[in-house]
């Protein structure tokens, strides 16, 4: 009862904060359509005027729809984000309590660390779309474009942590696939030390290249003649060719290499795991009632299947939640206008917010999966939450 009440209270608290922040965002953003000069309107032909008015009405209606959807996504980001932060912290505490005698515990712990950092970045991006950040920047006398500020302080870091999550998910699926295909040999190959080293390397290659992105950031103190004050200006310098070349490295890794590698590895391993799981189910049906099948073999087989099912669920959620970003990347290749400055700018930006939300969902639902699928995890979680 304590667990259900705690989780329910957390979700309600997150939704309330999300609604408040969403209302603040609605007050902070006003998009109005400029009306041409009256003399020019009178000089237009009646047919052209009706077409122009209809077009303006359609564009205004579309903008209102996109704006309202954006508000809903931002509101959802706060609710899911708070739940995700609390959930991943609980995962970290539970696996520290269970210990790391099994390599999968270490992998799940690393996944939770990457997930909580990714979720915190998404929450910060949503906060940057509220009046609070404008007030804070003005109070600190920092001059910068708000979109650049959100991207530099939250969006860029989110890319690094989300791709690290993708690589860790690929490693977990690979580890489990090897355990199922080569159950005896893999224990001597993937030891706890090897698994820990691999996870450390994943964090290094996942978060390290993002440092090159900050090379293009420039800051300086300037005199603002309008305010008659010396203010701190933060901007991106894209004129230096060397810095532009350095900036292409993380773009290639995070936009091409890491997504393709993680997607291919996760899909292939998931297909193999599903196939092996079906074979195991058929084997259990044939040998379950055999006298030669010991109780220990049945317990071991059941536990292996539960871990495999957990990995399949985590991998499937990852594939589903990263599908929109994959579609967006393909669309940009065949549809150049689908970009931040193209004809379909509003649709592109709406997709960006949807990608942020789905990435947050992918990093937040593991607490539910582990609680349902893992008996040890569920028992340790209940003991920790119910402890007085």
C-alpha positions in Angstrom: 0.0 0.0 0.0 2.8 2.4 0.8 4.4 1.7 -2.6 1.2 2.4 -4.6 0.5 5.5 -2.6 4.0 6.8 -3.0 4.0 6.3 -6.8 0.5 7.8 -7.2 1.5 10.8 -5.2 4.6 11.3 -7.3 2.7 11.1 -10.5 0.1 13.6 -9.3 2.8 16.0 -8.1 4.5 15.8 -11.4 1.3 16.5 -13.4 0.4 19.4 -11.2 3.9 21.0 -11.7 3.6 20.2 -15.4 0.3 22.0 -15.7 1.6 25.1 -13.8 4.7 25.3 -16.0 2.6 24.7 -19.2 0.4 27.7 -18.1 3.5 29.8 -17.7 4.8 28.8 -21.1 1.4 29.8 -22.6 1.7 33.2 -21.0 5.3 33.6 -22.2 4.7 32.8 -25.9 2.5 34.9 -28.2 2.5 34.4 -31.9 0.5 36.9 -33.8 0.1 37.3 -37.6 1.0 40.7 -39.0 -1.6 42.4 -41.1 -0.5 44.3 -44.2 -1.0 48.0 -44.8 -4.6 48.9 -45.4 -3.9 50.7 -48.6 -2.2 47.6 -50.1 -5.2 45.5 -49.1 -7.6 47.8 -50.8 -5.6 47.7 -54.0 -5.7 44.0 -54.2 -8.2 42.2 -56.3 -11.2 40.7 -54.6 -10.3 37.1 -55.6 -6.7 37.5 -54.5 -7.8 39.1 -51.3 -10.1 36.1 -50.5 -7.4 33.6 -51.3 -4.9 35.5 -49.2 -7.3 35.8 -46.2 -8.1 32.1 -46.5 -4.4 31.2 -46.6 -3.8 33.5 -43.6 -6.6 31.9 -41.7 -5.4 28.4 -42.5 -1.8 29.2 -41.4 -3.1 30.9 -38.2 -5.2 27.9 -37.4 -2.3 25.5 -38.1 0.0 27.5 -35.8 -2.6 27.5 -33.0 -2.9 23.7 -33.4 0.8 23.2 -33.3 1.2 25.6 -30.4 -1.5 23.8 -28.3 0.1 20.4 -29.1 3.5 21.9 -28.0 1.9 23.0 -24.8 0.6 19.5 -24.2 4.0 17.9 -24.9 5.8 20.3 -22.5 3.2 19.6 -19.8 3.7 15.9 -20.3 7.5 16.3 -20.2 7.3 17.6 -16.7 5.0 14.9 -15.4 7.0 12.0 -17.0 10.3 13.7 -16.1 9.6 13.8 -12.4 8.4 10.2 -12.4 11.5 9.2 -14.4 13.9 10.9 -12.0 12.4 9.3 -9.0 12.1 5.9 -10.7 15.7 5.8 -11.8 17.0 6.9 -8.4 15.0 4.0 -6.9 16.6 1.6 -9.5 20.0 2.8 -8.5 19.3 2.4 -4.8 17.7 -1.1 -5.3 20.6 -2.5 -7.3 23.2 -1.1 -4.9 21.2 -2.9 -2.2 21.1 -6.2 -4.2 24.8 -6.0 -5.0 26.7 -6.7 -8.2 27.3 -10.4 -8.1 25.5 -10.6 -11.5 26.8 -8.6 -14.4 23.2 -7.7 -15.5 22.8 -5.7 -12.2 25.8 -3.6 -13.1 24.4 -3.0 -16.6 21.0 -2.0 -15.3 22.7 0.4 -12.8 24.7 2.1 -15.6 21.5 2.3 -17.7 19.7 4.0 -14.8 22.5 6.5 -14.3 22.4 7.5 -18.0 18.6 7.6 -17.9 18.3 9.9 -15.0 20.9 12.3 -16.5 19.0 12.3 -19.8 15.6 12.9 -18.1 17.1 15.8 -16.1 18.3 17.4 -19.3 14.8 17.2 -20.8 13.2 18.7 -17.8 15.7 21.6 -18.0 14.9 22.1 -21.7 11.2 22.4 -20.7 12.1 24.9 -18.0 14.0 27.0 -20.5 10.6 27.5 -22.3 9.2 29.3 -19.3 9.3 33.0 -18.3 11.5 32.0 -15.3 14.6 31.6 -17.4 14.1 35.0 -19.2 13.8 36.7 -15.8 16.9 34.8 -14.5 19.0 35.7 -17.5 17.9 39.4 -17.3 18.7 39.4 -13.6 22.2 38.0 -14.3 22.6 40.4 -17.2 23.3 37.6 -19.7 22.3 38.2 -23.3 21.7 35.2 -25.5 19.1 33.7 -27.7 16.9 31.5 -25.6 16.8 28.6 -28.1 20.6 28.6 -28.2 20.7 28.7 -24.4 18.4 25.8 -24.1 20.3 23.8 -26.7 23.7 24.5 -25.2 22.8 23.9 -21.5 20.3 21.1 -22.0 19.8 19.8 -25.5 23.4 19.1 -26.3 23.9 17.2 -23.1 20.6 15.3 -23.6 21.9 14.1 -27.0 25.1 12.7 -25.3 23.2 11.0 -22.5 20.4 9.6 -24.7 23.0 8.1 -27.1 24.8 6.7 -24.1 21.5 5.1 -23.1 21.2 3.7 -26.6 24.7 2.2 -26.5 24.1 0.7 -23.1 20.9 -0.8 -24.3 22.7 -2.3 -27.2 25.3 -3.8 -24.9 22.7 -5.3 -22.5 20.9 -6.9 -25.4 24.3 -8.2 -26.7 25.3 -9.6 -23.3 21.9 -11.3 -22.9 22.0 -12.7 -26.4 25.5 -14.2 -25.8 24.3 -15.7 -22.5 21.4 -17.4 -24.3 23.4 -18.6 -27.3 26.6 -19.6 -25.5 25.4 -20.1 -21.8 28.6 -21.8 -20.7 31.4 -20.0 -22.6 30.1 -16.5 -22.1 30.5 -16.7 -18.3 34.2 -17.0 -18.7 34.4 -14.2 -21.3 32.0 -11.5 -19.9 33.2 -11.4 -16.3 32.2 -8.6 -13.9 35.5 -6.8 -14.6 35.0 -7.0 -18.4 31.4 -5.8 -18.1 32.4 -2.9 -15.9 35.2 -1.9 -18.3 32.8 -2.0 -21.3 30.3 0.2 -19.5 33.0 2.7 -18.6 34.1 2.8 -22.2 30.5 3.3 -23.4 30.2 6.3 -21.1 33.5 7.7 -22.4 32.7 7.4 -26.1 29.0 8.4 -25.4 29.7 11.6 -23.5 33.3 12.5 -24.5 32.7 13.8 -28.1 30.0 16.3 -26.9 32.9 18.4 -25.5 33.8 19.3 -29.0 30.5 21.0 -29.5 31.3 23.5 -26.8 34.4 24.7 -28.7 32.2 27.0 -30.9 30.8 28.8 -27.8 32.0 32.3 -27.3 31.3 34.7 -24.5 32.4 38.2 -23.8 31.5 41.3 -21.8 30.0 44.1 -24.0 28.6 47.6 -23.3 24.9 47.6 -24.0 24.1 51.2 -25.1 20.3 50.8 -24.7 20.6 49.7 -21.1 23.7 51.7 -20.4 25.2 48.6 -18.8 28.0 46.1 -19.3 26.4 42.8 -20.0 27.6 39.2 -20.6 27.0 38.0 -24.1 26.8 34.3 -24.9 26.8 33.2 -28.5 27.9 30.5 -31.0 30.8 31.3 -33.3 30.3 29.4 -36.5 32.7 31.3 -38.6 35.9 29.5 -37.6 36.6 26.7 -40.1 38.6 24.7 -37.7 35.9 24.9 -35.1 33.3 23.9 -37.7 35.3 20.8 -38.6 35.6 19.9 -34.9 31.9 20.3 -34.6 31.2 17.9 -37.4 32.7 15.0 -35.4 30.1 14.9 -32.7 27.4 15.5 -35.3 28.5 12.5 -37.3 28.7 10.3 -34.2 25.5 11.3 -32.5 23.4 11.7 -35.7 24.7 8.8 -37.8 27.1 6.3 -36.2 25.7 5.8 -32.7 22.0 5.6 -33.8 22.7 3.2 -36.6 24.9 1.0 -34.6 22.6 0.8 -31.6 19.5 0.3 -33.7 21.0 -2.5 -35.8 22.5 -4.3 -32.7 19.3 -4.0 -30.6 17.1 -5.2 -33.4 19.3 -8.2 -34.3 19.8 -9.2 -30.7 16.1 -8.8 -29.9 15.2 -11.0 -32.9 17.6 -13.7 -31.7 16.3 -13.5 -28.1 12.7 -13.9 -29.2 13.7 -16.9 -31.3 15.6 -18.5 -28.5 12.8 -17.7 -26.0 10.3 -19.6 -28.3 12.7 -22.5 -28.5 13.1 -22.5 -24.7 9.3 -22.5 -24.3 9.0 -25.5 -26.6 11.8 -27.3 -24.7 10.1 -26.7 -21.4 6.8 -28.1 -22.7 8.5 -31.3 -23.7 10.8 -31.8 -20.7 8.9 -30.1 -17.9 7.3 -33.4 -16.5 10.3 -35.6 -17.2 11.7 -37.2 -14.1 15.3 -36.4 -15.3 14.5 -32.7 -15.1 15.5 -31.5 -11.7 13.9 -28.7 -9.7 17.1 -26.7 -10.0 17.1 -26.9 -13.8 13.5 -25.7 -13.8 14.2 -22.7 -11.6 17.4 -21.8 -13.5 15.5 -22.0 -16.8 12.6 -19.9 -15.5 15.0 -17.2 -14.1 16.9 -17.1 -17.4 13.7 -16.7 -19.3 12.6 -13.8 -17.0 15.8 -12.0 -17.5 15.6 -12.5 -21.3 12.0 -11.3 -21.3 13.0 -8.2 -19.4 15.8 -7.5 -21.9 13.4 -8.0 -24.8 10.9 -5.5 -23.2 13.6 -2.9 -22.6 14.9 -3.3 -26.1 11.4 -3.1 -27.6 10.6 0.1 -25.7 13.9 1.5 -26.9 13.0 0.7 -30.6 9.5 2.1 -30.3 10.6 5.4 -28.6 13.5 6.0 -31.0 11.4 5.4 -34.1 10.3 9.0 -34.6 13.8 10.4 -34.6 14.8 7.8 -37.2 11.8 8.7 -39.4 12.7 12.4 -39.0 16.3 11.8 -40.1 15.2 9.9 -43.2 12.6 12.6 -43.9 15.3 15.3 -43.8 17.2 13.5 -46.5 14.3 13.2 -48.9 12.5 16.4 -47.8 14.9 19.3 -47.3 12.1 21.6 -46.3 11.5 19.5 -43.2 14.0 21.5 -41.1 14.1 24.3 -38.5 14.2 27.0 -41.2 12.2 25.1 -43.9 8.6 25.2 -45.1 7.6 22.5 -42.6 9.3 24.3 -39.7 6.3 23.9 -37.3 6.0 20.2 -38.0 9.7 19.8 -37.5 9.7 21.6 -34.2 6.6 19.6 -33.1 8.5 16.4 -33.9 11.5 17.6 -31.9 9.3 18.0 -28.8 7.8 14.6 -29.5 11.3 13.1 -29.7 12.2 14.7 -26.4 9.1 13.3 -24.7 9.5 9.7 -26.1 13.2 9.8 -25.1 12.1 10.7 -21.6 9.5 7.9 -21.7 12.2 5.4 -22.7 14.4 6.6 -19.8 11.5 6.5 -17.3 9.5 3.3 -17.7 12.3 0.9 -16.6 11.2 1.1 -13.0 7.8 -0.4 -14.0 9.4 -3.1 -16.2 11.9 -4.1 -13.5 9.2 -4.2 -10.8 6.9 -6.4 -12.8 9.5 -8.7 -14.3 12.0 -9.0 -11.5 11.1 -10.9 -8.3 14.3 -9.9 -6.5 14.0 -6.3 -7.6 10.4 -6.1 -6.5 11.1 -7.6 -3.1 14.1 -5.2 -2.5 12.0 -2.2 -3.7 9.1 -3.1 -1.3 11.5 -3.6 1.6 13.2 -0.2 0.9 10.0 1.8 0.5 8.2 0.1 3.5 11.1 0.3 5.8 10.4 2.6 8.7 
